Protein backbone atom coordinates (compact mmCIF):
# COMPACT_ATOMS: atom_id res chain seq x y z
CA UNK A 1 0.00 0.00 0.00
CA UNK A 2 2.85 2.39 0.82
CA UNK A 3 4.55 1.55 -2.49
CA UNK A 4 1.47 2.53 -4.49
CA UNK A 5 1.56 6.04 -3.02
CA UNK A 6 5.26 6.40 -3.89
CA UNK A 7 4.54 5.62 -7.56
CA UNK A 8 1.89 8.30 -8.08
CA UNK A 9 1.79 9.04 -11.85
CA UNK A 10 0.58 12.63 -11.30
CA UNK A 11 3.62 13.52 -9.20
CA UNK A 12 6.04 16.00 -10.81
CA UNK A 13 9.64 15.01 -11.34
CA UNK A 14 12.43 17.03 -9.80
CA UNK A 15 13.72 19.59 -12.32
CA UNK A 16 17.27 20.65 -11.54
CA UNK A 17 18.44 24.09 -12.67
CA UNK A 18 21.85 25.73 -12.76
CA UNK A 19 21.20 29.34 -11.79
CA UNK A 20 22.51 32.41 -10.00
CA UNK A 21 22.11 33.07 -6.28
CA UNK A 22 22.67 36.68 -5.27
CA UNK A 23 25.12 37.53 -2.50
CA UNK A 24 27.11 40.63 -1.66
CA UNK A 25 26.23 44.05 -0.33
CA UNK A 26 23.74 46.56 -1.61
CA UNK A 27 24.80 47.99 -5.01
CA UNK A 28 27.78 45.57 -5.05
CA UNK A 29 26.35 42.26 -6.23
CA UNK A 30 28.19 38.99 -6.44
CA UNK A 31 26.54 35.79 -7.47
CA UNK A 32 27.08 32.14 -6.71
CA UNK A 33 26.36 29.71 -9.52
CA UNK A 34 24.36 26.96 -7.85
CA UNK A 35 22.56 23.77 -8.74
CA UNK A 36 19.07 23.91 -7.25
CA UNK A 37 15.59 22.47 -7.49
CA UNK A 38 13.55 24.61 -9.88
CA UNK A 39 10.82 25.05 -7.26
CA UNK A 40 13.09 26.55 -4.58
CA UNK A 41 13.33 30.36 -4.25
CA UNK A 42 16.20 32.35 -5.76
CA UNK A 43 18.23 32.64 -2.55
CA UNK A 44 16.77 29.52 -0.95
CA UNK A 45 17.85 25.93 -0.66
CA UNK A 46 20.37 24.60 -3.17
CA UNK A 47 22.19 21.36 -3.91
CA UNK A 48 25.74 22.48 -4.71
CA UNK A 49 27.79 25.63 -5.41
CA UNK A 50 29.69 25.20 -8.68
CA UNK A 51 31.08 28.69 -9.24
CA UNK A 52 31.06 32.41 -8.55
CA UNK A 53 30.34 35.45 -10.71
CA UNK A 54 31.32 38.99 -9.74
CA UNK A 55 30.20 41.28 -12.58
CA UNK A 56 32.07 44.34 -11.24
CA UNK A 57 35.52 42.72 -11.27
CA UNK A 58 36.23 42.77 -15.00
CA UNK A 59 38.26 39.85 -16.36
CA UNK A 60 38.38 37.97 -13.06
CA UNK A 61 34.61 37.98 -12.83
CA UNK A 62 33.94 34.28 -13.39
CA UNK A 63 35.24 31.27 -11.44
CA UNK A 64 33.84 27.85 -12.34
CA UNK A 65 34.39 24.25 -11.33
CA UNK A 66 34.11 23.00 -14.91
CA UNK A 67 34.21 19.32 -13.95
CA UNK A 68 31.16 19.77 -11.70
CA UNK A 69 29.39 21.86 -14.36
CA UNK A 70 29.90 19.06 -16.88
CA UNK A 71 28.72 16.48 -14.35
CA UNK A 72 25.44 18.31 -13.75
CA UNK A 73 24.89 19.03 -17.45
CA UNK A 74 25.46 15.33 -18.21
CA UNK A 75 22.84 14.44 -15.60
CA UNK A 76 20.19 16.68 -17.15
CA UNK A 77 20.46 19.96 -15.24
CA UNK A 78 19.20 22.90 -17.30
CA UNK A 79 21.09 26.21 -17.08
CA UNK A 80 19.13 29.46 -17.05
CA UNK A 81 19.68 31.89 -19.93
CA UNK A 82 22.12 34.04 -17.93
CA UNK A 83 24.14 31.06 -16.73
CA UNK A 84 24.18 29.63 -20.26
CA UNK A 85 25.76 32.86 -21.54
CA UNK A 86 28.33 32.76 -18.70
CA UNK A 87 29.18 29.15 -19.55
CA UNK A 88 29.55 30.16 -23.18
CA UNK A 89 31.96 32.98 -22.21
CA UNK A 90 33.99 30.59 -20.07
CA UNK A 91 34.26 28.13 -22.98
CA UNK A 92 32.59 25.25 -21.15
CA UNK A 93 29.87 24.74 -23.77
CA UNK A 94 32.38 24.83 -26.64
CA UNK A 95 34.59 22.16 -25.07
CA UNK A 96 31.51 19.99 -24.42
CA UNK A 97 30.52 20.35 -28.06
CA UNK A 98 34.03 19.53 -29.27
CA UNK A 99 34.27 16.43 -27.13
CA UNK A 100 30.92 15.27 -28.46
CA UNK A 101 32.13 15.68 -32.02
CA UNK A 102 35.45 14.10 -31.14
CA UNK A 103 37.54 16.76 -32.81
CA UNK A 104 38.82 20.28 -32.32
CA UNK A 105 36.89 23.10 -33.99
CA UNK A 106 39.22 25.81 -35.24
CA UNK A 107 37.68 28.73 -37.10
CA UNK A 108 34.09 29.87 -37.29
CA UNK A 109 34.26 30.58 -41.02
CA UNK A 110 36.15 28.76 -43.76
CA UNK A 111 38.07 31.10 -46.13
CA UNK A 112 37.26 30.78 -49.81
CA UNK A 113 39.94 30.06 -52.39
CA UNK A 114 40.56 32.94 -54.81
CA UNK A 115 39.90 30.79 -57.89
CA UNK A 116 36.45 29.73 -56.60
CA UNK A 117 34.98 33.25 -56.81
CA UNK A 118 34.57 33.15 -60.62
Secondary structure, DSSP 8 states (H G I E B T S, - for coil): -HHHHHT-TTS----EEEEEEEEEETTEEEEEEEEEETTS-TTS--SEEEEEE-GGGGGG-EEE-HHHHHHHHHTT-EE-HHHHHHHHHHTHHHHHHHHHHTS----SS----GGGG-
